[in-house]
């Protein structure tokens, strides 16, 4: 992948201010609500809920906050959120996928289109860039937190059904097919391995570098506006972000 560390990017996001952390918790809370509405509040019998709970824990969401969110979702008549996906282009042909959970599709579409436009990008048709990404389960592990041997960790992941295991300077990355994600994650949880990140995500097949300062500013503008949007859950892109631009 790109020259920068996946783990460094995750650590950077987690080190954000309390307001940013609150936004992450709000987004995960919406995912918990949708998962409970679709499959019930019993984590043991709802694989989607188990996956969201794992994502919540990887983002340091307290257990009591998770429990409260699940109970609230099970007992509330909260707004029905609709999952919608938008695809488009940023500067220099960079590919961007936006996943939203919204109770107002028109509002979400308008705000997301505006974010692209203000950064010099454009919304495209469904499927215009998603073919450039692979949907994978991805688990990132902080090397400093992993207490077992790397070979033992790799064998445990592969035996559980992982498709690939990569070692970087500061982290391990486990990749799975989406259908195998839960099984592999649960196998690693059984080894008491803390996870910096655990989710099904969209991984670019290739990355695009931006060298023009204007293009970099425009791309950051798009990503910042999308990050601020309450309807937006996840943003995937193939910009090869230099590490120094993360600080």
ZIPE-V463535 format. One record per pair of residues at least 4 apart in sequence whose ideal C-beta (glycine too) atoms are under 6 Angstrom apart, sorted by the first residue. I is the first residue (numbers start at 1). J is the second residue. D is the distance in Angstrom with one decimal. If there is no record, write none. Layout:
<<I & J & D> <I & J & D>>
//
This chain:
<<2 & 207 & 4.7> <2 & 240 & 4.1> <4 & 243 & 4.3> <5 & 168 & 5.9> <5 & 170 & 5.8> <6 & 140 & 5.7> <7 & 140 & 5.6> <7 & 170 & 5.1> <7 & 171 & 3.6> <10 & 140 & 5.9> <10 & 196 & 5.3> <10 & 197 & 5.0> <12 & 246 & 4.8> <16 & 20 & 3.5> <24 & 59 & 5.6> <25 & 61 & 5.7> <27 & 233 & 5.3> <28 & 56 & 4.9> <29 & 69 & 4.7> <30 & 81 & 5.9> <30 & 101 & 5.0> <31 & 52 & 4.7> <32 & 52 & 5.3> <32 & 69 & 4.6> <32 & 70 & 5.9> <32 & 73 & 5.8> <33 & 73 & 4.1> <34 & 81 & 5.6> <35 & 48 & 4.5> <35 & 49 & 4.1> <35 & 52 & 5.0> <36 & 41 & 5.0> <36 & 70 & 6.0> <36 & 73 & 3.9> <36 & 74 & 5.5> <39 & 46 & 3.7> <39 & 48 & 5.6> <40 & 46 & 5.4> <41 & 70 & 5.3> <41 & 74 & 4.0> <42 & 46 & 6.0> <43 & 49 & 5.4> <43 & 50 & 5.4> <47 & 182 & 5.4> <53 & 66 & 6.0> <54 & 185 & 5.7> <54 & 198 & 4.8> <55 & 199 & 4.9> <56 & 61 & 4.0> <56 & 66 & 5.1> <58 & 195 & 4.7> <58 & 197 & 5.2> <58 & 198 & 4.7> <61 & 65 & 5.4> <61 & 66 & 5.7> <72 & 76 & 5.4> <79 & 103 & 3.9> <81 & 101 & 4.3> <81 & 103 & 5.6> <82 & 102 & 5.9> <83 & 101 & 5.7> <84 & 100 & 5.1> <85 & 99 & 5.3> <86 & 98 & 4.4> <86 & 112 & 5.2> <86 & 123 & 5.9> <87 & 97 & 5.4> <87 & 124 & 5.3> <87 & 128 & 5.1> <87 & 129 & 4.8> <87 & 130 & 5.8> <88 & 96 & 5.3> <88 & 116 & 5.2> <88 & 121 & 5.8> <88 & 122 & 5.6> <88 & 123 & 4.3> <88 & 124 & 4.9> <89 & 121 & 5.4> <89 & 122 & 5.5> <90 & 94 & 3.9> <90 & 96 & 5.4> <90 & 121 & 4.3> <90 & 219 & 4.9> <90 & 222 & 5.4> <91 & 120 & 5.7> <91 & 215 & 3.8> <91 & 218 & 4.7> <91 & 219 & 5.3> <92 & 210 & 5.8> <92 & 215 & 5.4> <94 & 208 & 4.9> <94 & 239 & 5.0> <95 & 129 & 3.7> <95 & 132 & 5.0> <95 & 238 & 4.9> <96 & 237 & 4.6> <97 & 202 & 5.7> <97 & 236 & 4.4> <98 & 112 & 5.6> <98 & 232 & 6.0> <98 & 235 & 5.5> <99 & 233 & 5.0> <99 & 234 & 4.5> <100 & 108 & 4.9> <100 & 231 & 4.5> <100 & 232 & 5.2> <100 & 233 & 5.9> <101 & 233 & 5.2> <102 & 108 & 4.0> <102 & 231 & 4.1> <108 & 231 & 4.1> <111 & 229 & 5.3> <113 & 123 & 5.2> <115 & 222 & 5.6> <115 & 225 & 3.7> <115 & 226 & 5.0> <116 & 121 & 4.0> <116 & 122 & 5.8> <116 & 123 & 5.4> <116 & 222 & 6.0> <118 & 221 & 6.0> <119 & 218 & 4.5> <119 & 221 & 3.9> <119 & 222 & 3.3> <120 & 218 & 4.3> <121 & 222 & 5.4> <124 & 128 & 3.5> <132 & 205 & 5.6> <133 & 202 & 4.1> <133 & 204 & 5.5> <134 & 203 & 5.2> <135 & 178 & 5.6> <135 & 202 & 5.8> <136 & 175 & 5.1> <136 & 203 & 5.2> <137 & 176 & 3.7> <137 & 178 & 5.8> <137 & 181 & 2.9> <137 & 200 & 5.1> <138 & 175 & 5.9> <138 & 201 & 5.0> <139 & 174 & 4.2> <139 & 195 & 5.7> <139 & 198 & 4.8> <140 & 171 & 5.6> <140 & 173 & 5.7> <140 & 196 & 4.6> <140 & 197 & 4.2> <141 & 146 & 5.4> <141 & 172 & 4.4> <142 & 171 & 5.9> <142 & 196 & 4.9> <143 & 170 & 5.6> <143 & 171 & 5.7> <145 & 194 & 4.5> <146 & 193 & 5.9> <148 & 152 & 5.0> <148 & 153 & 5.5> <154 & 165 & 4.5> <155 & 159 & 5.8> <156 & 187 & 5.9> <157 & 162 & 4.0> <157 & 165 & 5.4> <157 & 174 & 4.7> <157 & 184 & 6.0> <158 & 162 & 5.2> <160 & 183 & 5.5> <160 & 184 & 4.5> <160 & 187 & 3.6> <161 & 180 & 4.1> <161 & 183 & 5.3> <161 & 184 & 5.5> <162 & 174 & 5.1> <162 & 176 & 5.2> <162 & 184 & 5.0> <163 & 175 & 5.2> <163 & 176 & 5.5> <163 & 177 & 5.8> <164 & 175 & 4.2> <165 & 174 & 5.7> <166 & 173 & 4.3> <167 & 172 & 5.6> <176 & 180 & 4.4> <176 & 181 & 4.8> <176 & 184 & 4.8> <178 & 200 & 5.1> <180 & 184 & 5.7> <181 & 185 & 6.0> <181 & 200 & 5.5> <185 & 198 & 5.5> <188 & 193 & 4.7> <202 & 236 & 4.0> <204 & 238 & 3.6> <207 & 238 & 5.3> <207 & 240 & 3.8> <208 & 238 & 5.4> <208 & 239 & 5.9> <209 & 240 & 4.8> <210 & 215 & 4.5> <210 & 216 & 5.0> <219 & 239 & 5.7> <220 & 224 & 5.9> <226 & 232 & 5.1> <226 & 235 & 5.0> <241 & 245 & 5.5>>
//
